[in-house]
Every structure is written in C-alpha cells, then in structure tokens.
Amino acid sequence: MEAPSLEKAYLAFKDRNVYFFSVFVTSKEKDIREFVETFNLTLPVGKDTGIAEALDVKAIPETVFIDRDGQIIERHRDTITYDELVTGIEKLL
C-alpha cells in the first residue's frame, strides 16, 4: 500500500515547492472519502476528470514526476516506496 509513503513524502516536501495530487481513476466519491479517512491523508486527492488520460497513465498505481516546465521526467508504474519517491523528487529539485 503506497498511501502511507505518499503522505510521508507529501509532508516532507510540501514546504519545498513540491506539489502532490492523488487521482482515483475508478473509485466512487464515497470510497475515496473512506480511503482518505482510513489513511489520515492530508495530501490533495480527487476523482479523475481526465488527468489520467492527459498524462497517458497506463497502470494503476502509477506515479508521474513532472518538472516545473510541465514535462514528464519519470514514471513509476507500480506501488512506489517512500525512498523511490524521495529519489524521484530530488531529481526535480
């Protein structure tokens, strides 16, 4: 489960101009709320409104690292660990 890793990275980097958002592609609003409550998430989350298609997401879960110019720098197609998140983020800083 990557939610705890995402939350930990969000808290570690949110004050360093690193932005996070978690997109739920197939989940219902009720299920998203329950997920957020279960994992005490404070990072931004929402239901997909086309972002997955726009970013050409091919797997669930998939983490996309985007630089300040809006260019996709890296993709991680599978559950991601905190250390992998930190490595990806540090490439962008």
DSSP file (Angstrom, degrees, kcal/mol; ACC not computed):
  #  RESIDUE AA STRUCTURE BP1 BP2  ACC     N-H-->O    O-->H-N    N-H-->O    O-->H-N    TCO  KAPPA ALPHA  PHI   PSI    X-CA   Y-CA   Z-CA
    1    1 A M              0   0    0      0, 0.0     4,-0.3     0, 0.0    78,-0.0   0.000 360.0 360.0 360.0 123.8    0.0    0.0    0.0
    2    2 A E     >  +     0   0    0      1,-0.2     4,-2.6     2,-0.1     5,-0.2   0.557 360.0  92.9 -94.3  -7.9    1.6    3.3   -1.1
    3    3 A A  H  > S+     0   0    0      1,-0.2     4,-2.6     2,-0.2     5,-0.2   0.908  87.2  49.0 -55.0 -46.9   -0.7    5.7    0.7
    4    4 A P  H  > S+     0   0    0      0, 0.0     4,-2.3     0, 0.0    -1,-0.2   0.890 112.4  49.1 -61.5 -37.0    1.5    6.0    3.8
    5    5 A S  H  > S+     0   0    0     -4,-0.3     4,-2.4    -3,-0.2    -2,-0.2   0.905 111.5  48.8 -67.1 -41.6    4.6    6.6    1.6
    6    6 A L  H  X S+     0   0    0     -4,-2.6     4,-2.7     2,-0.2    -1,-0.2   0.922 112.6  47.7 -63.4 -44.2    2.8    9.3   -0.4
    7    7 A E  H  X S+     0   0    0     -4,-2.6     4,-2.6    -5,-0.2     5,-0.2   0.919 111.6  50.3 -63.4 -43.8    1.6   11.0    2.7
    8    8 A K  H  X S+     0   0    0     -4,-2.3     4,-1.9    -5,-0.2    -2,-0.2   0.920 113.5  45.3 -60.9 -44.8    5.0   10.9    4.3
    9    9 A A  H  X S+     0   0    0     -4,-2.4     4,-2.1     2,-0.2     5,-0.2   0.903 110.9  54.1 -66.2 -41.3    6.7   12.3    1.2
   10   10 A Y  H  X S+     0   0    0     -4,-2.7     4,-1.9     1,-0.2    -2,-0.2   0.936 110.9  45.3 -57.0 -47.8    4.0   15.0    0.9
   11   11 A L  H  < S+     0   0    0     -4,-2.6     4,-0.3     1,-0.2    -1,-0.2   0.862 113.9  50.0 -65.6 -35.5    4.6   16.1    4.5
   12   12 A A  H  < S+     0   0    0     -4,-1.9    -1,-0.2    -5,-0.2    -2,-0.2   0.809 124.5  26.0 -72.3 -30.1    8.4   16.1    3.9
   13   13 A F  H ><>S+     0   0    0     -4,-2.1     3,-2.3    -3,-0.1     5,-1.0   0.481  87.7  98.1-115.6  -4.8    8.3   18.1    0.7
   14   14 A K  G ><5S+     0   0    0     -4,-1.9     3,-0.6     1,-0.3    -3,-0.1   0.779  87.8  50.5 -62.3 -25.8    5.2   20.3    0.8
   15   15 A D  G 3 5S+     0   0    0     -4,-0.3    -1,-0.3     1,-0.2    -2,-0.1   0.308  99.5  68.2 -92.2   9.6    7.2   23.3    2.0
   16   16 A R  G < 5S-     0   0    0     -3,-2.3    -1,-0.2     2,-0.2    -2,-0.1  -0.005 120.2 -96.0-116.1  27.6    9.8   22.9   -0.7
   17   17 A N  T < 5S+     0   0    0     -3,-0.6     2,-0.5     1,-0.2    -3,-0.1   0.829  81.5 138.0  60.6  34.8    7.5   23.8   -3.7
   18   18 A V      < -     0   0    0     -5,-1.0     2,-0.4    -8,-0.1    -1,-0.2  -0.956  39.2-155.1-108.4 127.2    6.8   20.2   -4.4
   19   19 A Y        -     0   0    0     -2,-0.5     2,-0.4    -3,-0.1    -5,-0.0  -0.849   9.7-170.5-110.0 139.3    3.1   19.6   -5.3
   20   20 A F        +     0   0    0     -2,-0.4     2,-0.3   -10,-0.0    -2,-0.0  -0.922   9.8 170.4-122.4 146.8    1.3   16.3   -4.9
   21   21 A F        -     0   0    0     -2,-0.4     2,-0.5    22,-0.1    24,-0.2  -0.918  19.1-149.8-152.7 140.7   -2.1   15.2   -6.0
   22   22 A S  E     -a   45   0A   0     22,-2.5    24,-2.0    -2,-0.3     2,-0.5  -0.936  13.2-158.0-112.1 124.1   -3.6   11.7   -5.9
   23   23 A V  E     -a   46   0A   0     -2,-0.5     2,-0.7    22,-0.2    24,-0.2  -0.886   6.1-153.3-109.0 127.9   -6.1   10.8   -8.6
   24   24 A F  E     -a   47   0A   0     22,-2.7    24,-2.6    -2,-0.5     8,-0.1  -0.891  11.4-173.3 -99.9 115.2   -8.6    8.0   -8.1
   25   25 A V  S    S+     0   0    0     -2,-0.7    -1,-0.2    22,-0.2    22,-0.0   0.918  77.8  12.0 -79.2 -46.0   -9.5    6.7  -11.6
   26   26 A T  S    S+     0   0    0      2,-0.1    -1,-0.1    21,-0.0     2,-0.1   0.480  97.2 111.1-115.0  -3.7  -12.3    4.2  -10.9
   27   27 A S        -     0   0    0      1,-0.1     2,-0.2     2,-0.1    21,-0.1  -0.366  63.9-121.4 -77.0 151.4  -13.3    4.8   -7.3
   28   28 A K     >  -     0   0    0      1,-0.1     4,-2.2    -2,-0.1     3,-0.2  -0.550  29.6-108.4 -84.2 156.4  -16.6    6.3   -6.2
   29   29 A E  H  > S+     0   0    0      1,-0.2     4,-2.5     2,-0.2     5,-0.2   0.885 119.9  52.7 -52.8 -43.8  -16.6    9.5   -4.1
   30   30 A K  H  > S+     0   0    0      1,-0.2     4,-2.2     2,-0.2    -1,-0.2   0.914 109.5  48.3 -60.0 -44.5  -17.7    7.6   -1.0
   31   31 A D  H  > S+     0   0    0     -3,-0.2     4,-2.2     2,-0.2    -1,-0.2   0.860 110.0  52.4 -66.3 -35.7  -14.8    5.1   -1.4
   32   32 A I  H  X S+     0   0    0     -4,-2.2     4,-2.6     2,-0.2    -2,-0.2   0.936 109.4  49.1 -65.1 -46.2  -12.3    8.0   -1.9
   33   33 A R  H  X S+     0   0    0     -4,-2.5     4,-2.4     1,-0.2    -2,-0.2   0.912 111.9  48.8 -59.1 -43.5  -13.5    9.7    1.3
   34   34 A E  H  X S+     0   0    0     -4,-2.2     4,-2.7     2,-0.2    -1,-0.2   0.896 110.7  50.8 -64.4 -40.1  -13.2    6.4    3.2
   35   35 A F  H  X S+     0   0    0     -4,-2.2     4,-2.1     2,-0.2    -2,-0.2   0.933 110.4  49.1 -62.1 -46.7   -9.7    5.8    1.9
   36   36 A V  H  <>S+     0   0    0     -4,-2.6     5,-2.1     1,-0.2     4,-0.4   0.911 114.4  45.5 -60.0 -44.0   -8.6    9.3    2.9
   37   37 A E  H ><5S+     0   0    0     -4,-2.4     3,-0.8     3,-0.2    -2,-0.2   0.907 109.8  54.3 -67.3 -41.9  -10.1    8.8    6.4
   38   38 A T  H 3<5S+     0   0    0     -4,-2.7    -2,-0.2     1,-0.2    -1,-0.2   0.899 119.6  32.6 -59.3 -42.2   -8.6    5.3    6.8
   39   39 A F  T 3<5S-     0   0    0     -4,-2.1    -1,-0.2    -5,-0.2    -2,-0.2   0.312 104.0-125.9-100.3   8.0   -5.1    6.6    6.0
   40   40 A N  T < 5 -     0   0    0     -3,-0.8     2,-0.2    -4,-0.4    -3,-0.2   0.901  42.2-173.3  49.5  47.5   -5.4   10.0    7.5
   41   41 A L      < +     0   0    0     -5,-2.1    -1,-0.2    -6,-0.2     4,-0.1  -0.519  28.4 173.0 -78.5 136.9   -4.3   11.6    4.3
   42   42 A T        +     0   0    0     -2,-0.2    -1,-0.1     2,-0.1     3,-0.1   0.458  51.3 102.8-114.0 -10.2   -3.8   15.4    4.1
   43   43 A L  S    S-     0   0    0      1,-0.1   -22,-0.1   -22,-0.0     2,-0.1  -0.418  89.5 -87.4 -70.8 151.7   -2.3   15.4    0.5
   44   44 A P        +     0   0    0      0, 0.0   -22,-2.5     0, 0.0     2,-0.3  -0.365  54.9 174.6 -63.1 133.2   -4.7   16.6   -2.2
   45   45 A V  E     +a   22   0A   0    -24,-0.2     2,-0.3    -2,-0.1   -22,-0.2  -0.948   4.3 153.5-135.3 156.7   -6.9   13.8   -3.6
   46   46 A G  E     -a   23   0A   0    -24,-2.0   -22,-2.7    -2,-0.3     2,-0.3  -0.985  44.2 -81.6-171.6 169.3   -9.7   13.7   -6.1
   47   47 A K  E     -a   24   0A   0     -2,-0.3   -22,-0.2   -24,-0.2     2,-0.1  -0.590  56.9 -98.2 -80.7 141.6  -11.6   11.7   -8.7
   48   48 A D        +     0   0    0    -24,-2.6    -1,-0.1    -2,-0.3   -25,-0.0  -0.368  39.3 174.8 -62.6 131.8  -10.2   11.6  -12.1
   49   49 A T  S    S-     0   0    0     -2,-0.1    -1,-0.1    -3,-0.0   -24,-0.0  -0.002  79.3 -54.6-124.8  25.7  -11.7   14.1  -14.6
   50   50 A G  S  > S+     0   0    0    -25,-0.0     4,-2.4     3,-0.0     5,-0.2   0.308 106.3 113.5 120.6  -6.6   -9.4   13.3  -17.5
   51   51 A I  H  > S+     0   0    0      1,-0.2     4,-2.3     2,-0.2     6,-0.2   0.879  76.1  56.1 -65.1 -37.3   -5.9   13.8  -15.9
   52   52 A A  H  4>S+     0   0    0      1,-0.2     5,-3.0     2,-0.2    -1,-0.2   0.918 111.7  43.0 -61.7 -42.6   -5.1   10.1  -16.2
   53   53 A E  H >45S+     0   0    0      3,-0.2     3,-1.3     1,-0.2    -1,-0.2   0.917 112.3  53.2 -67.9 -43.0   -5.7   10.2  -19.9
   54   54 A A  H 3<5S+     0   0    0     -4,-2.4    -2,-0.2     1,-0.3    -1,-0.2   0.844 113.8  42.8 -62.1 -33.3   -3.9   13.6  -20.3
   55   55 A L  T 3<5S-     0   0    0     -4,-2.3    -1,-0.3    -5,-0.2    -2,-0.2   0.367 112.1-121.8 -93.4   4.3   -0.8   12.1  -18.6
   56   56 A D  T < 5 -     0   0    0     -3,-1.3     2,-0.2     1,-0.2    -3,-0.2   0.891  38.2-170.1  57.3  43.8   -1.1    8.8  -20.5
   57   57 A V      < +     0   0    0     -5,-3.0    -1,-0.2    -6,-0.2     3,-0.1  -0.486  15.8 173.4 -67.4 129.5   -1.4    6.8  -17.4
   58   58 A K        +     0   0    0     -2,-0.2     2,-0.3     1,-0.1    -1,-0.2   0.528  58.2  40.8-114.9 -12.0   -1.1    3.1  -18.3
   59   59 A A  S    S-     0   0    0     19,-0.0    19,-0.1     0, 0.0    -1,-0.1  -0.932  78.6-109.2-137.1 157.6   -1.0    1.4  -14.9
   60   60 A I  S    S+     0   0    0     -2,-0.3    19,-0.1     1,-0.3     2,-0.1  -0.975 106.0  30.9-130.4 119.0   -2.7    1.7  -11.5
   61   61 A P  S    S+     0   0    0      0, 0.0    17,-0.6     0, 0.0     2,-0.3   0.544  85.2 159.0 -80.9 157.2   -1.0    2.7   -9.4
   62   62 A E  E     -B   77   0B   0     15,-0.2     2,-0.5    -2,-0.1    15,-0.2  -0.982  25.2-155.0-142.6 131.8    1.3    5.0  -11.4
   63   63 A T  E     -B   76   0B   0     13,-2.6    13,-2.5    -2,-0.3     2,-0.5  -0.922   9.6-162.9-108.4 130.7    3.4    7.9  -10.1
   64   64 A V  E     -B   75   0B   0     -2,-0.5     2,-0.6    11,-0.2    11,-0.2  -0.958   6.1-154.0-117.6 125.0    4.3   10.6  -12.6
   65   65 A F  E     -B   74   0B   0      9,-2.8     8,-2.9    -2,-0.5     9,-1.3  -0.876  16.5-173.4 -99.4 122.0    7.1   13.1  -11.8
   66   66 A I  E     -B   72   0B   0     -2,-0.6     6,-0.2     6,-0.2    26,-0.0  -0.952  13.7-137.9-120.6 132.0    6.6   16.4  -13.6
   67   67 A D    >   -     0   0    0      4,-2.7     3,-2.0    -2,-0.4    26,-0.1  -0.160  37.2 -89.7 -81.2-179.5    9.1   19.2  -13.6
   68   68 A R  T 3  S+     0   0    0      1,-0.3    -1,-0.1    24,-0.2    -2,-0.0   0.707 126.6  56.6 -64.3 -21.0    8.5   22.9  -13.3
   69   69 A D  T 3  S-     0   0    0      2,-0.1    -1,-0.3     0, 0.0     3,-0.1   0.396 120.7-106.6 -91.1   2.6    8.1   23.3  -17.0
   70   70 A G  S <  S+     0   0    0     -3,-2.0     2,-0.4     1,-0.3    -2,-0.1   0.608  73.7 140.9  84.6  11.7    5.3   20.7  -17.1
   71   71 A Q        -     0   0    0      1,-0.0    -4,-2.7     2,-0.0     2,-0.5  -0.721  56.7-120.7 -90.5 135.9    7.5   18.0  -18.7
   72   72 A I  E     +B   66   0B   0     -2,-0.4    -6,-0.2    -6,-0.2     3,-0.1  -0.647  33.9 174.8 -74.5 121.3    7.2   14.4  -17.5
   73   73 A I  E     -     0   0B   0     -8,-2.9     2,-0.3    -2,-0.5    -1,-0.2   0.771  60.8  -0.1 -97.6 -34.1   10.6   13.4  -16.2
   74   74 A E  E     -B   65   0B   0     -9,-1.3    -9,-2.8     2,-0.0     2,-0.4  -0.995  54.2-154.3-157.2 152.0    9.9   10.0  -14.9
   75   75 A R  E     -B   64   0B   0     -2,-0.3     2,-0.5   -11,-0.2   -11,-0.2  -0.976   2.2-163.0-127.8 144.8    7.1    7.4  -14.4
   76   76 A H  E     -B   63   0B   0    -13,-2.5   -13,-2.6    -2,-0.4     2,-1.1  -0.939   7.2-165.0-127.8 109.1    6.9    4.7  -11.8
   77   77 A R  E     +B   62   0B   0     -2,-0.5     2,-0.3   -15,-0.2   -15,-0.2  -0.732  61.8  34.4-101.2  88.1    4.3    2.0  -12.8
   78   78 A D  S    S-     0   0    0     -2,-1.1   -15,-0.2   -17,-0.6     2,-0.1  -0.852 109.7 -37.6 156.6 178.0    3.6    0.0   -9.7
   79   79 A T        -     0   0    0     -2,-0.3     2,-0.4   -19,-0.1    -2,-0.1  -0.419  64.2-145.4 -61.5 136.4    3.4    0.7   -6.0
   80   80 A I        -     0   0    0     -2,-0.1   -75,-0.2    -4,-0.1     2,-0.2  -0.858   3.0-139.3-112.1 142.2    6.1    3.2   -5.0
   81   81 A T     >  -     0   0    0     -2,-0.4     4,-2.2     1,-0.1     5,-0.2  -0.474  27.9-108.8 -91.8 166.7    8.1    3.3   -1.8
   82   82 A Y  H  > S+     0   0    0      1,-0.2     4,-2.7     2,-0.2     5,-0.2   0.926 120.3  52.1 -58.9 -45.5    9.0    6.4    0.2
   83   83 A D  H  > S+     0   0    0      1,-0.2     4,-2.3     2,-0.2    -1,-0.2   0.882 109.2  49.7 -61.4 -38.8   12.6    6.1   -0.8
   84   84 A E  H  > S+     0   0    0      2,-0.2     4,-2.3     1,-0.2    -1,-0.2   0.886 110.5  50.8 -67.1 -38.2   11.7    5.9   -4.5
   85   85 A L  H  X S+     0   0    0     -4,-2.2     4,-2.8     2,-0.2     5,-0.2   0.941 110.3  49.0 -62.0 -47.4    9.5    9.0   -4.1
   86   86 A V  H  X S+     0   0    0     -4,-2.7     4,-2.8     1,-0.2    -2,-0.2   0.913 110.8  50.4 -59.8 -44.0   12.4   10.9   -2.5
   87   87 A T  H  X S+     0   0    0     -4,-2.3     4,-1.3     1,-0.2    -1,-0.2   0.930 113.1  45.9 -60.4 -46.2   14.8    9.8   -5.3
   88   88 A G  H  X S+     0   0    0     -4,-2.3     4,-0.6     1,-0.2    -2,-0.2   0.903 114.8  47.1 -63.9 -42.1   12.3   11.0   -7.9
   89   89 A I  H >X S+     0   0    0     -4,-2.8     3,-1.5     1,-0.2     4,-1.0   0.919 107.1  56.2 -66.4 -44.1   11.6   14.2   -6.2
   90   90 A E  H 3< S+     0   0    0     -4,-2.8     3,-0.2     1,-0.3    -1,-0.2   0.796  99.3  61.1 -62.7 -27.6   15.2   15.0   -5.6
   91   91 A K  H 3< S+     0   0    0     -4,-1.3    -1,-0.3     1,-0.2    -2,-0.2   0.788 107.2  47.1 -64.8 -26.2   15.9   14.7   -9.3
   92   92 A L  H <<        0   0    0     -3,-1.5   -24,-0.2    -4,-0.6    -2,-0.2   0.661 360.0 360.0 -90.5 -18.3   13.5   17.6   -9.8
   93   93 A L     <        0   0    0     -4,-1.0    -1,-0.2    -3,-0.2    -2,-0.1   0.469 360.0 360.0 -84.0 360.0   14.8   19.9   -7.1
